[in-house]
Structure formats: C-alpha cells, structure tokens
C-alpha cells in the first residue's frame, strides 16, 4: 500500500529548545493512525507540520509523493485546502454563521459553494435539523460534528484530528468515533492526535511521543 505521508528526520526547534527531534515515520493510504503522548510531548507541533500550518526546522516531509518543504507558502496553502481536512478540539466555528454557513465557508475557500452538498454532509453527521442554528445554539457534540462536516465537505484525502473528543462527554465521543470509523471505511487516511490511551487504541497503528522524541510505533490491527 502506498504512503500518503513520509516524515524523514524531522526536527522542530524553537531557539535552543527542540520540540521534535529526528522524527521519522510513514502513513499508508487509508490508515487510521493515532499519535499519543502527554502534554509537552510534541503532538501539537507535529500536527502543525503535518497540516502545513508550520514548517520543520530540518528534515523532509513528503505529502502524496511531493516534498512540501521545498515549496512556497502559497503552494502549501493550496495543497492544504485541496488535500487535508482539519478537526480541532476547540471547534473554531465562526460564531455569527449558522452550521450550514460554516460548512459552506470551507467550500468557498476551496472552490465553489454548493448548498445541497453542504446540507448533505451535515445530514450525514446527523445534523439535518440544525442547518440554521448558530454555534452558540449547539451542544459541544453538535459543534464538533459541524467541524467534521466542514473537514469533509471538500472530500480531502487526509483528515487530521487534534484532540477531537477532548471537550466531549462519553456519548458524543462515541458518536464522533463512529463517524471516524465510517470515514476510514471509505478509504480516507485519518490521523488522530490524542492523550487518551483508550481513544488511541482504536487506531490501526499508534505512534508515541515523549519530550519531542518518537519512542514507539505499535501495530494495533
């Protein structure tokens, strides 16, 4: 199976401090990968690099066969919009836009707006009755499902989820995990950043970070 991501000898340095040290791993097409580690282990720094929101200090990052460390910031933004869907712990929804409009905004920045497609993706995550609701009128679980719909609307090859259940109760965590299983069954690549061991064990493979070092890679399936 082909690699969609190859990280080779990646370092990230802030002054004299190494947030990541000589990180090397691959991600296969259609794989569900979890990245585990406590606070300060380098998880957020790594996902920022994987999502092209930051660049490594040293090393190579190949995304779909292209070394994205060698391209301009504008080209990185274009690739991120076309290739990667992002799901955050803090939701980052626009407070004065409805659920439908938040999803359509992602369409707007990618290509063109299609109301029917936006409605269909919200229906898929169980929010057909919440199209016109503002984020403040939605529960935390509903807001996270809007985030998932927003990440999926442009049909990205890769989904990156940063602590996506960190603010959710057990019921809504189960709903989100079920959605992730559906997404994986469609052949999409899913990378989950979490500090929750139970959640991390749901993946096909788990990478563990500690103090910026990759200390383990475990096959779970």
C-alpha positions in Angstrom: 0.0 0.0 0.0 1.3 3.4 -0.9 2.4 6.1 1.5 0.5 9.3 1.6 2.9 10.8 4.2 6.6 10.2 4.8 8.3 12.1 7.6 12.1 11.7 7.5 14.5 13.1 10.1 12.2 16.0 11.1 13.4 18.4 13.8 11.5 21.5 15.1 13.5 23.9 17.1 12.3 27.0 19.0 15.5 28.8 20.0 17.6 26.3 21.9 14.6 24.0 22.6 13.8 21.0 20.4 10.0 20.4 20.2 10.7 17.5 17.8 13.9 15.5 17.4 14.7 13.3 14.4 11.1 12.1 13.8 10.7 9.5 11.1 7.6 7.6 10.1 5.2 6.8 7.2 1.5 6.8 6.9 -0.2 4.5 4.5 -3.2 5.4 2.3 -6.4 4.5 4.2 -4.7 4.0 7.5 -6.1 5.2 10.8 -3.1 6.4 12.8 -3.1 7.7 16.4 -0.3 9.9 17.8 -0.1 9.6 21.5 1.8 11.5 24.2 1.3 13.7 27.3 1.2 17.5 27.2 4.5 18.9 26.0 5.4 15.7 24.1 5.4 17.5 20.7 2.0 16.3 19.4 0.7 19.8 18.5 3.9 20.8 16.9 3.8 17.6 14.8 0.2 18.1 13.7 1.0 21.7 12.8 3.8 20.4 10.5 1.6 17.7 9.0 -1.2 20.2 8.3 1.3 22.6 6.6 0.5 25.3 9.2 4.1 25.3 10.2 7.4 24.0 8.8 10.1 21.8 10.2 13.5 23.3 11.1 15.2 20.3 9.4 14.1 17.1 7.6 11.8 16.1 4.8 8.0 16.0 4.7 6.6 14.2 1.6 2.9 14.5 1.1 1.4 12.4 -1.6 4.9 12.0 -3.0 5.8 15.6 -3.0 8.4 17.2 -0.8 6.3 20.0 0.6 9.3 21.5 2.5 10.6 22.7 -0.9 7.6 24.7 -2.0 6.3 28.3 -1.3 3.8 29.2 1.5 1.2 29.9 -1.1 1.6 26.5 -2.7 1.4 24.9 0.8 -1.9 26.7 1.5 -3.3 25.4 -1.9 -2.2 21.8 -1.1 -3.7 22.0 2.4 -7.1 23.2 1.1 -7.2 20.5 -1.6 -5.7 17.6 0.4 -6.3 18.0 4.1 -9.4 18.2 6.4 -8.7 19.6 9.8 -10.7 18.9 13.0 -9.9 20.8 16.2 -10.6 20.4 19.9 -11.7 24.0 20.2 -14.0 23.8 17.1 -13.1 27.2 15.6 -16.5 27.8 14.2 -17.5 31.4 13.1 -19.9 32.4 15.8 -22.2 34.6 13.7 -22.6 32.0 10.9 -25.1 29.1 11.0 -24.0 25.5 10.9 -24.7 25.4 7.2 -22.8 28.6 6.5 -19.8 27.4 8.5 -19.6 24.4 6.2 -20.2 26.4 3.1 -17.4 28.8 4.1 -15.0 25.9 3.7 -16.4 25.3 0.2 -15.9 28.9 -0.6 -12.2 28.9 0.2 -11.7 25.6 -1.7 -13.6 26.1 -4.9 -17.3 27.0 -5.2 -20.3 26.9 -2.9 -22.9 24.2 -3.3 -25.8 24.4 -0.7 -27.0 20.9 -1.5 -23.6 19.3 -0.9 -23.3 21.3 2.4 -26.8 20.1 3.5 -25.9 16.5 2.6 -22.7 16.4 4.6 -24.5 17.9 7.7 -27.2 15.3 7.2 -24.5 12.6 7.2 -23.2 13.7 10.6 -26.8 13.7 12.0 -27.4 17.5 11.9 -30.1 17.9 9.3 -32.3 19.6 12.0 -29.6 22.1 12.8 -28.8 23.8 9.5 -29.9 27.3 10.6 -28.5 27.1 14.2 -25.6 29.3 15.3 -22.7 27.6 17.2 -24.0 29.1 20.5 -27.3 27.2 19.9 -25.5 23.8 19.5 -24.2 21.4 22.1 -20.4 20.7 22.2 -21.0 17.4 20.4 -23.1 19.1 17.7 -20.4 21.7 17.2 -17.8 19.0 16.8 -19.9 17.3 14.2 -20.2 20.6 12.3 -16.4 20.7 12.4 -16.3 17.1 11.0 -18.7 18.1 8.2 -16.6 21.2 7.5 -13.5 19.0 7.3 -15.2 16.5 4.9 -17.0 18.9 2.6 -14.2 19.2 0.1 -13.5 15.4 0.0 -9.9 15.6 1.3 -7.5 12.7 1.0 -6.3 13.1 4.6 -8.1 14.0 7.9 -6.1 15.4 10.8 -8.0 15.5 14.1 -6.4 17.2 17.1 -7.9 16.0 20.4 -11.3 15.9 18.7 -13.1 14.4 21.7 -11.3 16.4 24.4 -14.3 18.6 25.2 -17.0 15.9 24.7 -18.9 13.6 27.1 -18.9 9.9 26.6 -22.0 9.8 24.5 -20.7 12.4 22.0 -17.3 10.8 22.0 -18.9 7.6 20.8 -20.8 9.4 18.0 -17.5 11.0 16.8 -15.6 7.8 16.9 -18.4 6.0 14.9 -18.1 8.8 12.3 -14.3 8.3 12.1 -14.8 4.5 11.5 -17.2 5.4 8.6 -14.7 7.8 7.2 -11.9 5.2 7.4 -14.2 2.6 5.7 -14.3 4.9 2.7 -10.6 4.7 2.2 -9.6 8.0 3.7 -6.5 8.4 5.8 -7.2 9.5 9.4 -4.6 10.8 11.8 -5.7 11.4 15.3 -3.7 13.3 17.9 -4.8 12.4 21.5 -3.5 11.9 25.0 -6.4 9.5 25.7 -5.0 5.9 25.7 -8.4 4.3 25.2 -9.0 6.5 22.1 -5.5 5.9 20.7 -6.1 2.2 20.9 -9.0 2.5 18.3 -6.5 3.1 15.5 -4.7 0.7 13.2 -1.3 1.8 14.4 -0.1 4.1 17.2 2.9 6.4 17.4 4.0 7.5 20.9 5.9 10.8 21.5 7.7 11.9 24.7 9.7 15.1 25.1 9.8 15.6 21.3 11.1 12.0 20.7 9.3 9.2 18.9 9.6 6.4 21.4 7.4 3.8 19.9 5.4 2.6 16.9 2.8 -0.1 17.6 0.6 -2.1 15.3 -2.9 -2.4 16.8 -4.8 -4.2 14.0 
